[in-house]
Amino acid sequence: AVLDFTPRLHPTLKDSPLGSVRKVKVYKVRIDPDVRRVNCRRGDPKLLAIAERGVRRSDTWTPIRVISEDSDEPSDLPYFISDVLVMTDHAIDVLGDVFAPWGEFLPLKHRGDRLTMFVPLVVLDALDRAASDLWTLPSGRVVSVNVPVFRPEVIGQTPIFRLPPGLPGDMNLTEEV
């Protein structure tokens, strides 16, 4: 399977403190309807715990049971939720060293091939709210980010991150990955 990401934004240009210009591309995992997906029981408290950003769970983790949905297209990266990345052993062999410094790998229970979930642990307040196109409620709560613009000076050299609570929890990846 091919690792396929969709750009979350058009490259933005920002002045760095040194006066030079840096282009930053940030991506999110794309949902491909033809590729295998996995699902778990709705409302599983362990799944809800993933939403708590920046918290390491590996010491107390017990695997979530997941099932594969029917698909003609096998994948080393079956889609689960946009906060995490599910990987087969083959995907971990290829990507594990790149992803490991930025999160943790948690096993899943699955009848077929062994699946592991990568959960990013780095949380960055990198969204430029003024420049982004946000869908907000009258209360000011952000429901979704239609066109995000990120602040490169906050992202720095961090290739994998999530935004802080109060913003969508999608996993964000820079082109360095």
N, C-alpha and C positions, 0 to 999 in steps of 0.2 A: 504494500500500500504506500501511497505517496503522502507525505506530510503536507497538508494543504491548509494554508492560513489565508484569511481575508483581511486586507488592510482596514483598520478602524478609522483612519483619517488620511487625508492627503498630507504629504510632508509639510511640516511647518518650519518656518525659519525664525529663529530667535537670536538676539545678540547675547553673546556670552560675556562674562565680566571682562574678558580680555579684548572685547570689541570685534571678535571674529564671528562668523555666522556658522551655525551648525544645523544640519538637516536631521530630523528624527522621524523615523517611521515606526509606528507601533501597530501591532497586529493582534487580532483575537482569533480563537479557533472557530473555523467555519463549520456550520452544520451542513453536511452533504446528505441529502435524503436517500441516496443510493448506497451509502456505506452503513455497515452494521452499527447498531446502537445497543446500549445496555441500559436497563432500567432496574430500579429497586422498588420496594414497597413504598407507596406514597406516605409521607409523614414520618419516615424512619428517623428517629432522633439522632442517629449518627450522621445522617445526611444533613440534618439541620445544623449539627455541630461544625460542619465544614464551613458554614457561613460565618462562623466566628473567625475573623481574619487575624493572621499572624500568630496563631496559637499552635504549638507543636502537640500532636496527638499520638505519636508513635509509641510512647510508653504505656498508654492505656487503651490503645486501639484494639477493637475486635472487628473482624471484617464484616462489611455489609454484603448481604446476599444479593447478587445481581443476575438477571437473566438477559439473554441476547434476544433481540427482536429479529424476525426473519429478514434476511437480506441475501441477495445474490452476490454481493460484493464484499469479500473478506477485507478486514482492515487490521493493521497492527495498532491503530489508534481509534477504537470504537468510540462513538460519541456518547457521553453521559450527561454532564451539565457543563456550562461554559466556565465555571469556577475552577475546574480541575481538568486533567488530561488522563484518560485511561489508556494504559499501554500493555501490550503483550510482552513476553520475555524478549522477543526479537527487538521490539522498539526500545526497551530498556538497554539492551546491548548496544544499540546504535546511539541513543540519546541520553542515557543515564548519567554519564560523566558531565554533560553540559548542564543538565537540569539539577543535579544533586545539590550544588551549593545554594540554590535558591528556594528549596522547599524540601518536602519529605515524600517518600513513597510508602503508601499504605496498601496492604493486600486486600483484595476483594474475594468473596466466595462466588465461584462460577463453575458450572458443570463441565464446561468445555475447557478450552485452553486457560492457563493461569493468567489472571488479569491483576494489574496493580494500578493504583490511582496516584498520580502525582498531584500534590496540593502545594501551591506556592505559599511561602511563609513571609515573603517581603511585602510590606504594605507601604506604599508611597502616596503622599498627597500631591500627586503630579498633575492633576487635571486643572487646566486653566478655565475656571468656571465662567469668567467673563467672556472669553473668546469661543467657548464651546456652545453648541446648540443643545440645550437641555429641555427635557419635558419635565416640568415641575407642577406640583399641586399648589393650590392657593396657600397652603401652609408653608411653602418653600421647600418641601421634601422633594428630592430628585427621584423621579420614577424611572427615567431612562436617559441615556446620553445618545442623542441622535447623531451628532457629529462632534466627536471629542477633539479637543486640542490639548496636547500635553506640554508641560514645561520641561524642556530638555535639561535645564540646570538642576531639576529635582531628580530626574531619571538617572542622569550621570551615566555610569557604566553598568547599571542594573538591567540585565536583559529580560528578567521575568518578575512580574509584580502584580499586585492587586491594589485597587483603590481603597481608601479607608471606609469604615462604616458610614452609612448614609448615602453611599453611591453604589451603583451596580457592582457586583463582585466578580465580574468576568476576569479571567486570567489574561494579562496583557504581555505580549512578547515583542521585543525590539528585533530589528533585523540582525543583530549580533548572534541571535540564536540560530 
